[in-house]
Amino acid sequence: MAARDANLEVVQFTNHDFAAIPEVPKIYGVSIYLHPNNRAASAQKNLYIVNNQDGLVTFRFDYNGQELKVTVSKA
């Protein structure tokens, strides 16, 4: 969600919008997955973000025990 809002290129091969997450629109459903014995399958499950901007992009994750806040900054 944060990457798309920051106009970064987002690539996902598998849609994971089947789980309802409060306050997160289904269009942003994705998983981060690693199968240690099948990395090729894992690669098809993950979300990839491409920095298509002119400068550096930083993702900051802040979790206070109840809420997760993701901030994207462009240099």
ZIVENQUI-V162055 format. One record per residue. N is the residue number from 1. RES is the residue in one small letter. SS is DSSP state (@ for helix, = for strand, . for the rest). PHI is phi in whole degrees, 0 to 359 (NA if undefined). OMEGA is omega in degrees with one decimal (999 if undefined). Layout:
BEGIN
((N & RES & SS & PHI & OMEGA) (N & RES & SS & PHI & OMEGA))
END
This chain:
BEGIN
((1 & m & . & NA & -179.1) (2 & a & @ & 295 & -179.7) (3 & a & @ & 295 & 178.6) (4 & r & @ & 295 & 179.1) (5 & d & @ & 297 & 179.1) (6 & a & . & 270 & 179.5) (7 & n & . & 62 & 173.5) (8 & l & . & 273 & 178.0) (9 & e & = & 283 & -179.0) (10 & v & = & 242 & 179.8) (11 & v & = & 237 & 172.9) (12 & q & = & 220 & -176.7) (13 & f & . & 271 & -177.2) (14 & t & . & 235 & 178.3) (15 & n & . & 275 & 179.0) (16 & h & . & 236 & -177.5) (17 & d & . & 262 & -174.9) (18 & f & . & 277 & 179.8) (19 & a & . & 264 & 177.9) (20 & a & . & 281 & 176.4) (21 & i & . & 240 & -177.8) (22 & p & . & 307 & 176.1) (23 & e & . & 70 & 177.3) (24 & v & . & 240 & 178.5) (25 & p & . & 300 & -176.7) (26 & k & @ & 302 & 179.9) (27 & i & @ & 301 & -177.1) (28 & y & @ & 265 & -179.2) (29 & g & . & 292 & -179.8) (30 & v & . & 202 & 175.8) (31 & s & . & 240 & 169.0) (32 & i & . & 243 & -167.1) (33 & y & . & 221 & 174.0) (34 & l & . & 223 & 171.0) (35 & h & . & 257 & -172.1) (36 & p & . & 300 & -178.6) (37 & n & . & 262 & -178.0) (38 & n & . & 214 & -177.7) (39 & r & @ & 294 & 178.4) (40 & a & @ & 295 & 177.2) (41 & a & @ & 293 & 178.4) (42 & s & @ & 300 & -177.6) (43 & a & @ & 299 & -179.7) (44 & q & @ & 279 & -177.4) (45 & k & @ & 263 & -170.0) (46 & n & . & 269 & 176.2) (47 & l & = & 262 & 178.3) (48 & y & = & 238 & 178.9) (49 & i & = & 243 & -179.5) (50 & v & = & 253 & 176.5) (51 & n & . & 281 & 178.5) (52 & n & . & 260 & -179.8) (53 & q & . & 267 & -179.2) (54 & d & . & 281 & -177.7) (55 & g & . & 229 & 179.1) (56 & l & . & 291 & 176.2) (57 & v & = & 235 & -179.0) (58 & t & = & 241 & 173.6) (59 & f & = & 256 & 177.1) (60 & r & = & 241 & 179.9) (61 & f & = & 247 & 177.4) (62 & d & = & 241 & 179.1) (63 & y & = & 237 & -177.3) (64 & n & . & 259 & -178.5) (65 & g & . & 100 & 179.3) (66 & q & . & 227 & -176.7) (67 & e & . & 236 & 175.7) (68 & l & = & 251 & 177.3) (69 & k & = & 243 & 178.2) (70 & v & = & 247 & 178.9) (71 & t & = & 240 & 177.1) (72 & v & = & 248 & 179.3) (73 & s & = & 241 & 176.5) (74 & k & = & 251 & 179.8) (75 & a & . & 275 & 999))
END
